[in-house]
Amino acid sequence: MRKPLVVANWKMNPSTLAKAKKLFNSIKEGIRKVRNVEIVICPPFLYLPQLVEFLYRCRKSQLNLGAQDCFWKEKGAFTGEISPLMLKNIGCQYVIIGHSERRRHFNETDEMINKKIKAALKAKLKPIFCVGETGEEREREETSKILKSQIENGLNKISKKEIKNIVIAYEPVWAIGTGKPCDPDEAMRMSLLIRKIIAQIYSRSISEALPTLYGGSVDSKNAAKYIKEARMNGLLVGGASLSSKEFIKILKAIS
């Protein structure tokens, strides 16, 4: 049975390196009694070098580092960007790609996301590929169409061999940061829909093996429901991951 994968997306937090170290250390100490859960911490880029040192000192196999985004080139004249090769070189194992906030605030398209996924795979990083519908799209009953479009375009020309190194995170945009999480039954329907789309592109066996995560107002009260009832393979945790106590409670709830 696959271990649940829990990804902590710190977004543009915390405000200082000292706070980032304290949070990371609290999580590191808090997971001593957590078993059978793979954990990925995704801090802002500039904190990664310091946290990599922390990670190597403790060397816990269940704890990994990831980035919140990457560019689709290895190097070049792209001011302000970070390449997947740089992330891999510094010690990252994962990278979040296509998060709804990147789509909304930075106008990332499916084509751009596809390029980033390909670049991340080339650098031997595991992409956490985010998909999900907005509240308006949901009200118009376009969820299935939106997910199909995002997945087909995002995975364009990704081979059967490569897809095995990708994680898909379903994040209903209307639930992120709202305190109104998706109902577990609905989350399960979305998981099944995602697997159906993957099966149509690749195969049923690949769709069944593909890890799917849920993200959107996850906390310690609802975390276990998404694993046990919605049958998700893990969680993408935003705001709750900025409290070490709450994040550890989430991990213990599903371990």
Secondary structure by P-SEA (a helix, b strand, c coil): cccbbbbbccccccccaaaaaaaaaaaaaaacccccbbbbbbccccaaaaaaaaaaaacccccbbbbccccccccccccccccaaaaaaacccbbbcccccccccccccaaaaaaaaaaaaaaccccbbbbbccaaaaaacaaaaaaaaaaaaaaccccccccccbbbbbbccccccccccccaaaaaaaaaaaaaaaaaaccaaaaaabbbbbbccccccccccccccccccccccccccccaaaaaaaaaacc
